[in-house]
Amino acid sequence: MIKPDFTTEIPDELGTVHFVGIGGSGMSGIARLFLSAGHTVTGSDVRDSANIEALRELGATVSIGHDAANLGNADTVVVTSALWPTNPEYVLAKERSIPVLHRSQALAALVSGQRLVAVAGAHGKTTSTGMIVTGLLGLSESPSFVNGGVIESLGVSSARGTGDLFVVEADESDGSFLFYDTAVALITNVDADHLDHYGSLEAFDDAFVTFAQKASELVVISSDDPGAVRVAARLDGKRVLTFGEAPDADVRVHSISNEGPVSFIVSYEGQDNGTTLRVPGRHNAINAAGALAVLVGLGFGASESLAAISEFGGTERRFELHGTVDGVSVFDDYAHHPTEVAAALSAARTVVGDGRIIAVHQPHLYSRTRLMAGEFAATLEAHADQTVVLDVYGAREDPVPGVTGELVTGRFEDASRVAFIPDWQEAADYVASIARPGDYVITLGCGDVYRIVPQLLGSLTAARR
């Protein structure tokens, strides 16, 4: 992977912009905004996707496969940290002295002149960002936004609005969230992750302190997460609103009912407001409280803000239903950290009824798998009835000898409840052989595990002929 070079000067005129890895959820959203701003946009990715097809329909020229020729006459190149330094388009851009911007720098160029609401945290960013955008739209605002996933009610992950607010999901994984000129910072949690980049928990905390200190108007931060509490205690001279279940939270959520769609009450400035969300899970009640804290911090009323947030219908790859075969429902979720996996499976448990939960887990990153195999095993064993573990999705990392999905399965206490099956078709067939009507099958991971969903549906169909 490459290290972001934030010393690169952002040109006054970006001209034709070429995105290396344009199909990703974040990159495609930024590319969409460049198209709406009138730029010529080109790009490349390793495979075709719905995101790429949508960009082509908007006028982008996208090549499949990475090749130096794809660079064309680009004036500016946009990359992510997941890029390999040997990528031929990146190499040629450097040879030509074409400005190479990290995606956060490209986004910052678009945000110029607007009030930035930046959402950061190890978990809950995409949902919280979607809730804030949904809330603002319900309050008759017109924000610009870039989210890490498609907001289902809008059908897009990004759009340019006419108002002065710009809402972004800010990526802490490589430190790029520190690049933004943030007005309002929302920190959902500071659960240790990405230590391959930061090196230590202390450095991870330090980055969030810096992120919060840069916020010019407001910091909204969890009252419940231990890491967030550590960060909040170090803030100096900031206007801070806390949210969560803690008795002293400024925006306090309580009376949570987690059977089916989650309902709860939020207390703010001595007044209670209750609602029921359209998405399940206790964690989403907490996410909604954070979004509400942002909106009331911006000056909107609590009651109407909560009502607007409650219209949020979810985002793609967050407990997303893809199909049902003979009573077996197949969902996909982006969860790739033990805390996220626990939240996703706990939400599923509230709505599965008498059915079982069959998890299909794709470990993400060799470093994370090596460090957290035991935590993943304990979480999956506690929250799923049966688990199938695929092999590791390495993303930006080279393979590490001995680090496979079997590290996770080997840490289960009850080996009869888990299977390591690296071959996807075999995994799909195995799931079909054990699934029964009423069960939920849930794929888990932020790699390409969603691509196994058609195989799962196909195997379920074939097994019932």
Secondary structure, 3 states (H helix, E strand, C coil): CCCCCCCCCCCCCCCCEEEECCCCHHHHHHHHHHHHCCCCEEEEECCCCHHHHHHHHCCCEEEECCCHHHHCCCCEEEECCCCCCCCHHHHHHHHCCCCEEEHHHHHHHHHCCCEEEEEECCCCHHHHHHHHHHHHHHCCCCCEEEEEEEECCCCEEEECCCCCEEEEECCCCCCHHHHCCCCEEEECCCCCCCHHHHCCHHHHHHHHHHHHHCCCCEEEEECCCHHHHHHHHCCCCCCEEEEECCCCCCEEEEEEECCCEEEEEEEECCEEEEEEEEEECHHHHHHHHHHHHHHHHCCCCHHHHHHHHCCCCCECCCCEEEEEECCEEEEEECCCCHHHHHHHHHHHHHHCCCCCEEEEECCECHHHHHHHHHHHHHHHHHHCCEEEECCCECCCCCCCCCCCCHHHHCCCCCHHHEEECCCHHHHHHHHHHHCCCCCEEEEECCCCHHHHHHHHHHHHHHHCC
